[in-house]
Amino acid sequence: MARLYILQLIAGIAGGFIAARKGRSILFWFLLCFILPLFTIVVLILPSLKAGAAGKICPNCSHPLNRKDRCSHCSWQTPIELVQCSKCGSFVSEHENCPTCSRKKNKKDL
């Protein structure tokens, strides 16, 4: 009987570790693989959630970010990057034109 619990514990730890590497819930998959060890195979087959987010992870809660660089779990958003205008030297958002000298952004300025 003790061997069964050891097997369940190993399956639970392995399932939780694999799920964490794929961006899924560690606790949920640990419990599921602990109760039914065959679910360790299921978590191996499941696709990674990190691949859909282009590998970007939220620094606040470690969940994958969506395409808009906004976390669907904690609503954290990536900060706006500022670049220096090559004409007047003021700092502007990388997605906007310079309000000081009205210079339009181009790929060279970024």
C-alpha positions as CSV (number, residue, x, y, z in Angstrom):
1,M,0.0,0.0,0.0
2,A,2.9,2.4,0.8
3,R,4.3,1.7,-2.7
4,L,1.1,3.0,-4.2
5,Y,1.3,6.3,-2.3
6,I,4.9,6.7,-3.4
7,L,4.0,6.1,-7.0
8,Q,1.1,8.6,-6.7
9,L,3.5,11.2,-5.1
10,I,6.1,10.8,-7.8
11,A,3.4,11.1,-10.5
12,G,2.0,14.2,-8.8
13,I,5.4,15.9,-8.6
14,A,6.3,15.0,-12.2
15,G,2.9,16.2,-13.5
16,G,3.2,19.5,-11.5
17,F,6.7,20.1,-12.8
18,I,5.8,19.4,-16.4
19,A,2.7,21.6,-16.1
20,A,4.7,24.5,-14.6
21,R,7.2,24.3,-17.5
22,K,4.3,24.6,-19.9
23,G,2.7,27.6,-18.2
24,R,-0.1,25.7,-16.5
25,S,-1.2,25.5,-12.8
26,I,1.2,23.5,-10.7
27,L,-1.2,22.8,-7.9
28,F,-4.1,21.7,-10.1
29,W,-1.9,19.3,-12.1
30,F,-0.1,18.0,-9.0
31,L,-3.4,17.0,-7.4
32,L,-4.8,15.6,-10.7
33,C,-1.7,13.5,-11.3
34,F,-1.6,12.4,-7.7
35,I,-5.2,11.1,-7.7
36,L,-4.9,9.6,-11.2
37,P,-1.3,9.0,-12.2
38,L,-2.2,8.4,-15.9
39,F,-2.9,12.1,-16.2
40,T,0.9,12.6,-16.2
41,I,0.7,11.4,-19.8
42,V,-2.1,13.9,-20.6
43,V,0.0,16.9,-19.3
44,L,2.9,15.7,-21.5
45,I,0.7,15.8,-24.6
46,L,-0.9,19.2,-23.8
47,P,0.5,22.2,-25.8
48,S,2.4,24.9,-24.0
49,L,0.6,28.1,-23.1
50,K,3.8,30.0,-23.3
51,A,4.1,29.4,-27.1
52,G,1.0,31.4,-27.8
53,A,2.3,34.4,-26.0
54,A,5.6,34.5,-27.9
55,G,7.5,33.6,-24.8
56,K,6.6,36.7,-22.8
57,I,5.9,36.1,-19.1
58,C,4.2,38.6,-16.8
59,P,6.8,39.8,-14.2
60,N,4.1,40.3,-11.7
61,C,2.4,36.9,-11.6
62,S,4.4,34.7,-14.0
63,H,1.5,33.9,-16.3
64,P,1.9,34.2,-20.1
65,L,1.1,37.6,-21.6
66,N,-1.3,38.0,-24.5
67,R,-0.5,39.7,-27.8
68,K,-1.3,43.2,-26.4
69,D,1.4,42.7,-23.7
70,R,-1.3,42.7,-21.1
71,C,-1.7,39.9,-18.5
72,S,-5.1,38.3,-18.5
73,H,-4.6,37.0,-15.0
74,C,-3.6,40.2,-13.0
75,S,-4.1,42.9,-15.6
76,W,-0.5,44.0,-15.5
77,Q,0.6,45.9,-18.6
78,T,4.1,46.4,-20.0
79,P,5.4,49.9,-19.5
80,I,5.7,52.2,-22.5
81,E,9.2,52.4,-23.9
82,L,10.5,55.9,-24.4
83,V,12.9,56.8,-27.2
84,Q,14.9,60.0,-27.8
85,C,13.9,62.1,-30.8
86,S,16.8,62.4,-33.2
87,K,15.9,66.0,-34.1
88,C,15.2,67.8,-30.8
89,G,16.4,65.3,-28.2
90,S,13.1,65.1,-26.2
91,F,11.8,61.7,-25.0
92,V,8.6,60.4,-26.6
93,S,6.7,57.1,-26.6
94,E,8.0,54.7,-29.2
95,H,4.6,54.6,-30.9
96,E,3.9,58.3,-31.2
97,N,5.3,61.3,-33.2
98,C,7.3,63.9,-31.4
99,P,5.0,66.6,-29.9
100,T,7.9,69.1,-29.5
101,C,9.2,69.3,-33.0
102,S,6.4,67.5,-34.8
103,R,8.9,65.0,-36.3
104,K,7.2,61.8,-37.4
105,K,8.6,58.6,-36.1
106,N,10.4,56.3,-38.5
107,K,12.2,53.0,-38.1
108,K,15.6,54.7,-37.8
109,D,14.6,56.7,-34.7
110,L,13.7,53.5,-32.9
